Amino acid sequence: MLLTADVGNTNIKFGLYEGDLLKYKLRIATDTRKTCDEIAVSLFTFFQIHHIDRKTISAAIISSVVPKITQPLRDAILIATNAKSLVVGPGLKTGMELRIDRPETLGGDIVCGCVGALEKYGAPLIMIFMGTATVIGYVDSHRAYRGGAIAPGVGISLDALTNNGALLPAVELRAPKTVIRTNTVDCIRSGVMFGTACMIDGMIDQFAREAGENCTVIATGGLAPQMIQNCAHKIIYDENIILDGLRNIYYRNKPKRPK
């Protein structure tokens, strides 16, 4: 079995694959203070809950945007499974060319999400990541990543608004029934939820104009389901696209067995 790990600023998402089938998932908080032993305990507990024989896990691959936790995570996986981990970065084959100014600066999660989308939906495509930041990337019909845009994530935008406005209350992130509202809480929800949806629609239009081709649009991330239902464009939600991309990249770089 293959263990995949997507390290984000907020969470680490693990996926356990048997062939092409994603059988189990685990999500833990990203905490740079945790030792490799503490992370290993989380993995051991996960295996016990699902009655997974850790000896069946023969390989692992990691994508990380939090460098401080990458090595402790590699060590934890080695402790928990005895498997050495590949780490997504320069030198690994992805099947996607990076035509941007500094390819080494592109986040591994963006690479993996776009690779996963390419294999599942084909090119050209626009990939939207809705996490701590909202990242929109474009892959052309030749399977080349051509760049994108980064905006503050929905949660960050809401926190900035309510933390810096003395009279503005904290609110739950959900869209009200209509855009024009008559109380402060719903007005904030309208601005954040519908405003973000309008931004996404507008960016999709601008991307398509600049690209000169019609693109399949895919979104992932915890808030994506809520957001895309308020968008005018057809957007496919794929919860596991980054994990799927990790699996694909691993098999492109699968270490050869010694003779």
C-alpha positions in Angstrom: 0.0 0.0 0.0 1.1 3.6 -0.6 0.8 6.3 2.0 0.4 9.9 0.7 0.7 13.0 2.8 -0.4 16.5 1.9 1.1 19.0 4.4 -0.8 22.3 4.4 -0.6 25.3 6.6 -3.6 24.2 8.6 -3.8 20.4 8.3 -1.9 17.4 7.2 -4.0 15.1 5.1 -3.0 11.5 4.7 -4.4 9.0 2.1 -3.7 5.3 2.0 -3.9 3.7 -1.4 -4.3 0.1 -2.5 -3.4 0.3 -6.1 -5.5 3.2 -7.5 -8.1 2.9 -4.8 -8.1 5.5 -1.9 -9.1 3.2 1.0 -8.4 5.4 4.1 -8.0 9.0 5.0 -6.7 10.8 8.1 -6.5 14.5 8.9 -4.4 16.0 11.7 -3.5 19.6 12.6 -0.3 21.0 11.2 1.8 21.7 14.3 5.5 22.4 13.8 6.1 21.8 17.6 5.2 18.2 17.2 8.0 15.7 17.3 8.4 12.8 14.9 7.3 10.5 17.7 4.1 12.4 18.3 3.2 12.3 14.6 4.1 8.5 14.6 1.7 8.0 17.5 -1.1 9.6 15.4 -0.3 7.2 12.5 -0.2 4.2 14.8 -3.6 5.1 16.3 -5.0 5.5 12.8 -3.7 2.1 11.7 -5.2 0.5 14.9 -8.6 2.1 14.5 -8.9 0.8 10.9 -7.2 -2.6 11.6 -4.4 -1.8 9.0 -1.4 -4.0 9.1 1.4 -1.4 8.9 3.7 -4.0 7.3 1.5 -3.8 4.2 2.5 -0.1 3.7 5.6 -0.3 1.5 6.0 3.3 0.2 5.2 6.9 0.9 5.2 10.3 -0.7 4.9 13.8 0.8 3.9 17.2 -0.5 4.7 20.0 2.0 4.3 23.7 2.1 5.6 23.8 5.7 9.3 23.0 5.5 9.8 22.8 9.3 7.5 19.7 9.5 8.7 17.9 6.4 11.6 16.0 8.0 9.8 15.1 11.3 7.0 13.8 9.1 9.4 11.7 7.0 10.9 10.3 10.2 7.5 9.6 11.7 6.4 7.6 8.6 9.6 5.7 8.7 9.0 4.8 12.4 5.3 3.9 11.8 5.7 2.0 8.5 9.4 1.4 7.9 8.9 3.1 4.5 11.1 5.8 3.1 9.2 8.8 1.7 9.7 10.6 -1.5 9.2 14.4 -1.2 7.6 16.4 -4.1 10.1 18.9 -5.4 12.7 19.6 -8.1 14.0 16.4 -9.7 10.8 14.4 -9.5 9.0 13.5 -12.7 5.4 14.9 -12.7 4.2 14.6 -16.3 3.6 18.4 -16.3 6.0 21.1 -17.5 6.3 24.2 -15.3 6.5 27.3 -17.5 6.9 29.9 -14.8 9.7 32.2 -13.7 10.9 30.1 -10.8 9.5 26.5 -10.9 11.2 25.6 -7.6 9.0 28.1 -5.8 5.7 26.5 -6.8 4.0 24.8 -3.9 4.0 21.0 -4.0 0.2 21.0 -3.3 -0.4 23.0 -6.4 1.8 20.7 -8.5 0.0 17.6 -7.1 -3.5 19.0 -7.5 -2.8 20.0 -11.1 -1.2 16.6 -11.9 -4.2 14.8 -10.3 -6.6 17.0 -12.3 -4.7 16.4 -15.6 -4.9 12.6 -15.2 -8.6 12.7 -14.2 -10.0 15.5 -16.4 -7.5 16.2 -19.1 -6.1 19.6 -20.3 -6.6 22.5 -20.6 -7.8 23.2 -17.0 -8.1 25.8 -14.3 -7.5 24.5 -10.8 -8.8 26.3 -7.8 -7.3 25.6 -4.3 -9.4 27.0 -1.4 -7.3 26.8 1.7 -5.4 29.3 3.8 -4.9 31.1 0.5 -7.1 30.9 -2.6 -4.8 29.8 -5.4 -5.9 29.6 -9.0 -3.7 27.9 -11.5 -3.8 27.3 -15.3 -2.6 24.3 -17.2 -2.6 24.6 -21.0 -3.6 22.1 -23.6 0.1 20.9 -23.8 0.1 19.9 -20.1 2.2 22.9 -19.1 1.5 24.9 -16.0 1.5 28.5 -17.1 1.0 30.3 -13.8 -1.9 31.7 -11.9 -3.1 34.0 -9.1 -3.1 34.0 -5.3 -5.7 35.8 -3.2 -6.3 35.7 0.6 -8.3 32.7 1.7 -11.9 33.1 2.8 -11.0 32.4 6.5 -8.1 34.9 6.5 -10.3 37.6 4.8 -13.1 37.1 7.4 -10.7 37.1 10.3 -9.1 40.3 9.0 -12.5 42.0 8.7 -13.8 41.0 12.1 -10.6 41.4 14.0 -10.0 44.9 12.7 -13.6 46.2 12.8 -14.4 47.1 16.4 -18.2 46.8 15.8 -18.1 43.8 13.4 -18.9 40.4 15.1 -17.4 37.0 14.2 -19.7 35.0 12.0 -20.2 31.5 10.7 -19.0 31.0 7.1 -22.2 30.2 5.2 -24.0 32.1 2.5 -27.3 33.9 3.3 -30.3 33.4 1.1 -29.9 36.6 -0.8 -27.2 39.1 -1.5 -28.9 42.2 -0.1 -29.3 41.8 3.6 -30.7 43.8 6.5 -28.5 43.0 9.5 -24.7 43.1 10.1 -24.1 39.4 10.5 -25.8 38.5 7.2 -24.2 41.5 5.4 -20.8 40.1 6.4 -21.8 36.6 5.2 -23.0 38.1 1.9 -19.9 40.1 1.3 -17.5 37.2 2.1 -19.4 34.3 0.5 -21.0 36.0 -2.6 -18.0 38.3 -3.0 -15.6 35.4 -3.1 -17.9 33.6 -5.6 -17.9 36.7 -7.8 -14.2 36.9 -7.6 -13.8 33.3 -8.7 -16.2 33.7 -11.6 -14.5 36.9 -12.7 -11.0 35.2 -12.5 -12.2 32.2 -14.5 -13.5 34.6 -17.2 -10.2 36.5 -17.2 -8.1 33.3 -17.3 -10.1 32.0 -20.2 -9.7 35.3 -22.1 -5.9 35.3 -21.6 -5.6 31.6 -22.3 -7.7 31.7 -25.4 -9.2 28.3 -24.8 -12.1 26.8 -22.9 -10.9 25.1 -19.7 -12.4 22.5 -17.4 -12.5 24.1 -13.9 -11.9 22.0 -10.8 -11.9 23.1 -7.2 -10.6 21.6 -4.0 -10.4 22.6 -0.3 -12.6 22.6 2.7 -14.7 25.6 1.7 -14.9 24.8 -2.0 -18.3 23.0 -1.9 -19.9 26.1 -0.2 -18.3 28.5 -2.6 -18.8 26.9 -6.0 -22.6 26.5 -5.4 -22.7 30.3 -5.5 -20.7 30.6 -8.7 -22.1 31.0 -12.2 -19.5 28.8 -13.8 -19.6 25.0 -13.8 -16.9 24.0 -11.4 -16.1 20.4 -10.5 -15.4 19.8 -6.8 -12.8 17.1 -6.1 -11.9 16.6 -2.5 -9.0 14.2 -3.0 -7.4 15.6 -6.1 -4.1 16.5 -4.3 -3.8 13.0 -2.8 -4.5 11.5 -6.2 -1.8 13.6 -7.7 0.6 12.4 -5.1 -0.2 8.8 -6.0 0.3 9.6 -9.7 3.7 11.3 -9.1 4.9 8.4 -6.9 4.3 5.9 -9.6 6.1 8.1 -12.1 9.1 8.0 -9.8 8.7 4.6 -8.3 12.2 3.4 -7.1 13.4 0.4 -9.0 13.9 -2.7 -6.9 17.5 -3.9 -6.6 18.3 -6.9 -8.8 
